[in-house]
Amino acid sequence: MAVTINEIAQLANVSRATVDKVIHHRPGVKKETRERVEFILKNMDYRPNLLGKALVHSKNPMKIGIILPPDYNAFIQVLLKGIHKAQAEYAPFGFEVVVKMLTSLEPVEFMGLLLQMEAENVNGLAMIPIDDPQVIKKINQMEQNGIHILTFNSPIEELHGFCYVGQDHKKAGTVAAGLMEKLLPQGGKIGVIISSHSLTCHTERLDGFCSRLFQSLNEIQIIGTEENQDKQEDAFRIALSYLNRYPDLMGFYLSGNGCRGVQQALSIANISHPVKMICHDLVPESAQMLQDGCLDFVIAQNAQEQGYQIVKQLFEYLMLAQKPADYFYEIPIQIITRELL
């Protein structure tokens, strides 16, 4: 038989209201009292009455917000599929999901969406945060004011949310460097295209990639690192510039999207030797390029599963009072080749 809130309150020698605050992660409970109630909840295997919660929230839904980078990035389009799947599953329980899209990675625009979410009285907020001091300060302020924060894809150490969903991006960059060494055992010049210096997923991948090559005996030389904001046209321009300046270029490493733009540059450049290419994120475009033999490896992070987990983790935390087993919900690193498609 399921244990009730009243029984938990009696065991903890507190009021029913105090137990309710602990279950829903609300402020106003002393640390030692909160820990005592949480201990009893765990040991009594307390499970909320979802049907009852659904009836309560059907009139006043529990609302979460999600802030995403521009959707011209194919990774974000796949991520949205996972978000929408979870959204449909949890909607019957009075769980509302509000998604807002950025048009750029400018701090001013990001701050504007944070203020919009705050004005809409969201209970929880998930985002790929940009690495900007004022944005970080505002997010932490929102968390202190009772909005439960989940970050994903781009970890920022200074943020104080309850969960991070994503990959170990530095390790992913290290994996990419190891693969490039296998593709170019004799070394050679390579060009690097980073999606954005404002997102730590890309800076950490680049850090892992460069650190591995620096420690290696393989004579791979990075001739340049430029930013494309995940835009194919910018990747084309950067790649063509690299190829014109270094006709002996042997490879490209992309921290995110842009592989089609690189391939277009290769198709018009006066290059007679094969050029190797590694990128991150398995999206329809990179999958097609793998099948066509234009791309050697994709380092994937299961964008659809990541999108699903964002909503699932917030639902379990807010509706079921279930804390994640670990702060870091790790998405495995996947190495995708043509043969795996």
C-alpha positions in Angstrom: 0.0 0.0 0.0 1.3 3.4 -1.0 2.5 5.7 1.8 0.8 9.1 2.1 2.1 12.6 2.7 0.3 12.6 6.1 2.2 9.4 7.1 5.5 11.0 6.0 4.7 14.1 8.0 4.0 12.1 11.2 7.2 10.1 10.8 9.3 13.2 10.3 7.4 15.1 13.1 6.6 18.0 10.7 3.5 19.5 9.1 2.0 18.2 5.9 2.9 21.6 4.3 6.6 21.1 5.1 6.6 17.7 3.4 4.9 19.2 0.4 7.6 21.9 0.2 10.3 19.2 0.3 8.6 17.1 -2.3 8.3 20.0 -4.7 11.8 21.5 -3.9 10.3 24.7 -2.6 12.2 27.1 -0.2 11.3 27.7 3.4 12.5 24.5 5.0 15.6 24.2 7.3 18.4 22.1 5.9 18.3 19.5 8.6 14.5 19.2 8.3 14.7 18.9 4.6 17.3 16.1 4.8 15.2 14.2 7.4 12.1 14.3 5.2 14.1 13.4 2.1 15.6 10.4 4.0 12.1 9.2 5.0 10.7 9.7 1.5 13.4 7.6 0.0 13.3 4.8 2.6 9.5 4.6 2.5 9.6 4.6 -1.4 7.2 7.4 -1.6 5.5 7.7 -5.1 3.3 10.7 -5.9 -0.3 10.1 -7.1 0.1 11.0 -10.8 -3.6 10.8 -11.5 -4.3 13.2 -8.6 -1.6 15.5 -9.8 -3.0 15.4 -13.4 -6.4 16.5 -12.1 -4.9 19.3 -10.1 -2.6 20.5 -12.9 -5.2 20.2 -15.6 -6.6 23.6 -14.5 -3.2 25.1 -13.6 -0.5 23.2 -15.6 3.0 22.9 -14.4 5.0 24.9 -17.0 8.6 24.5 -18.1 10.4 26.6 -20.6 13.2 25.5 -23.1 15.5 28.0 -24.8 17.2 26.7 -28.0 19.8 28.1 -30.4 18.6 28.9 -34.0 16.9 26.0 -35.7 18.9 26.5 -39.0 21.2 24.1 -37.1 20.2 20.6 -38.1 21.2 19.3 -34.7 18.5 21.5 -33.1 15.9 20.2 -35.5 16.6 16.6 -34.4 16.7 17.6 -30.8 13.2 19.1 -31.2 11.9 15.7 -32.2 12.8 14.3 -28.9 11.4 17.3 -27.0 8.1 17.0 -28.9 7.9 13.2 -28.2 8.3 13.8 -24.4 5.9 16.8 -24.6 3.2 14.6 -26.0 3.8 11.9 -23.4 3.6 14.2 -20.4 0.9 16.6 -21.5 -1.9 14.5 -20.0 -0.4 15.0 -16.6 -0.8 18.8 -16.8 2.8 19.3 -17.8 3.2 22.2 -20.3 6.3 22.8 -22.4 7.1 26.2 -23.9 9.9 26.3 -26.4 11.5 29.6 -27.5 14.1 29.8 -30.3 17.0 32.2 -30.5 17.8 33.8 -33.9 21.4 34.4 -32.8 23.8 33.7 -30.0 24.0 37.3 -28.9 23.8 37.8 -25.1 21.2 40.6 -25.4 18.8 38.3 -27.2 19.4 35.4 -24.7 18.7 37.8 -21.8 15.4 38.8 -23.5 14.2 35.2 -23.7 15.2 34.6 -20.0 13.1 37.6 -19.0 10.2 36.3 -21.2 10.3 32.9 -19.4 10.4 34.6 -16.1 7.3 36.7 -17.0 5.5 33.6 -18.0 6.1 32.1 -14.5 7.7 28.9 -15.6 8.4 26.4 -12.9 11.5 25.0 -14.6 13.8 26.1 -17.4 16.1 24.1 -19.7 18.6 25.7 -22.0 21.8 25.4 -23.9 23.5 28.3 -22.1 25.9 30.8 -23.7 29.1 31.5 -21.9 28.4 35.2 -21.0 28.9 36.6 -17.4 25.6 38.6 -17.4 23.6 35.6 -18.8 25.1 33.3 -16.2 24.4 35.8 -13.4 20.7 36.0 -14.5 20.2 32.3 -14.7 21.6 31.8 -11.2 19.3 34.6 -10.0 16.3 32.8 -11.5 17.3 29.6 -9.8 17.6 31.4 -6.4 14.1 32.7 -7.0 12.6 29.2 -7.3 12.9 28.4 -11.1 14.5 25.0 -11.3 17.3 25.1 -13.9 18.5 22.2 -16.2 21.3 22.8 -18.6 22.1 20.6 -21.6 24.7 20.2 -24.4 27.0 23.1 -23.1 28.1 22.8 -19.5 29.1 25.9 -17.6 30.7 25.3 -14.2 29.3 28.6 -12.6 25.7 27.6 -13.2 23.8 26.1 -10.2 21.1 24.0 -11.8 19.9 20.6 -10.6 21.0 18.6 -13.6 23.1 18.7 -16.8 22.3 16.5 -19.8 25.0 16.1 -22.4 28.3 14.6 -23.5 31.8 14.8 -22.2 32.7 17.2 -25.0 36.5 17.3 -24.3 36.6 13.5 -24.6 34.6 13.7 -27.8 37.2 16.1 -29.2 40.0 13.8 -28.1 38.3 10.9 -29.9 38.0 13.0 -33.1 41.8 13.8 -32.9 42.6 10.1 -32.5 40.5 9.3 -35.6 42.2 12.1 -37.5 45.6 10.6 -36.6 44.4 7.2 -38.1 43.2 9.0 -41.3 46.5 10.9 -41.6 49.3 8.5 -40.3 52.0 10.6 -42.0 50.6 13.9 -40.7 49.8 16.9 -42.8 48.0 20.2 -42.6 44.3 20.4 -41.5 41.8 23.3 -41.2 39.5 23.6 -38.2 36.0 25.1 -38.2 34.4 25.8 -34.8 30.7 26.5 -34.7 30.8 29.1 -31.9 33.2 30.3 -29.2 30.1 31.2 -27.1 29.0 27.6 -26.5 31.2 25.4 -24.3 30.3 22.2 -26.2 32.4 23.6 -29.1 35.2 25.1 -27.1 35.6 21.9 -25.1 35.7 19.8 -28.2 38.3 22.0 -29.7 40.3 21.8 -26.5 40.2 18.0 -26.5 41.1 17.9 -30.2 44.1 20.2 -29.9 45.4 18.8 -26.6 45.5 15.3 -28.1 47.3 16.4 -31.3 49.7 18.5 -29.2 50.6 15.4 -27.1 50.9 13.1 -30.2 54.0 12.2 -32.2 51.9 12.5 -35.3 52.9 15.6 -37.3 49.4 17.0 -37.9 49.5 20.8 -38.2 46.4 23.0 -37.6 46.7 25.9 -40.1 43.7 27.8 -38.8 40.6 27.9 -36.6 37.6 30.0 -37.7 34.0 30.2 -36.6 31.0 29.5 -38.8 28.0 29.8 -36.4 26.8 26.4 -37.8 26.1 28.1 -41.2 26.9 26.1 -44.3 27.7 29.3 -46.3 30.2 30.4 -43.7 31.8 26.9 -43.7 32.1 27.1 -47.5 33.8 30.5 -47.3 36.2 29.4 -44.6 37.0 26.1 -46.3 37.7 27.7 -49.6 40.0 30.3 -48.0 41.9 27.5 -46.3 42.2 25.5 -49.6 43.3 28.6 -51.6 46.1 29.4 -49.0 47.1 25.8 -48.4 46.6 23.6 -51.6 48.4 20.8 -49.7 45.7 20.7 -47.0 44.9 17.1 -46.0 41.9 17.4 -43.7 39.1 19.3 -42.0 37.8 19.0 -38.5 34.4 20.6 -37.7 33.2 21.0 -34.1 29.6 21.0 -35.3 27.6 21.7 -38.5 28.9 22.8 -41.9 30.2 19.7 -43.6 28.1 20.3 -46.7 29.7 23.8 -47.1 33.2 22.3 -46.8 32.3 19.7 -49.5 31.1 22.4 -51.9 34.4 24.2 -51.4 36.3 21.0 -52.1 34.3 20.5 -55.3 35.5 23.7 -56.9 39.0 23.9 -55.4 41.9 22.8 -57.5 42.8 19.9 -55.3 43.9 16.5 -56.7 44.5 14.5 -53.5 41.9 13.1 -51.1 41.0 15.4 -48.2 39.7 13.8 -45.0 36.9 15.2 -42.9 35.5 14.6 -39.4 32.5 16.4 -37.9 30.2 16.2 -34.9 26.4 15.4 -34.8 24.6 12.9 -36.9 21.9 14.8 -38.8 20.4 14.0 -42.2 23.0 16.0 -44.0 26.0 14.4 -42.4 24.4 10.9 -42.7 24.0 11.4 -46.4 27.6 12.6 -46.8 28.9 9.5 -44.9 26.9 7.3 -47.3 28.3 9.3 -50.3 31.9 8.8 -49.0 32.4 12.5 -48.6 32.8 12.3 -44.9 35.0 9.9 -42.9 33.6 10.0 -39.4 30.8 11.6 -37.4 31.0 11.9 -33.6 27.4 11.7 -32.6 25.5 12.4 -29.4 22.0 11.1 -30.1 20.2 14.4 -30.3 16.7 13.0 -30.2 17.4 11.1 -27.0 19.0 14.2 -25.5 15.8 16.2 -26.3 13.6 13.6 -24.8 15.7 13.4 -21.6 15.5 17.2 -21.1 11.8 17.0 -20.6 11.8 13.7 -18.8 14.3 14.9 -16.2 12.3 18.1 -15.5 9.0 16.1 -15.3 10.5 13.6 -12.8 12.0 16.4 -10.7 9.0 18.7 -10.6 6.1 16.2 -10.7 7.5 13.1 -9.1 10.0 14.8 -6.7 12.7 12.5 -8.0 16.2 13.9 -8.0 18.6 12.6 -10.7 20.9 9.9 -9.5 23.8 12.1 -10.6 24.0 15.8 -11.6 25.6 14.8 -14.9 23.2 12.7 -17.1 25.8 11.6 -19.6 25.0 11.0 -23.3 27.4 8.4 -24.7 29.9 9.3 -27.4 29.1 7.5 -30.7 31.6 7.0 -33.6 29.5 6.7 -36.8 30.9 5.4 -40.1 29.3 4.7 -43.4 29.0 1.0 -42.6 26.8 1.7 -39.5 24.1 3.5 -41.5 
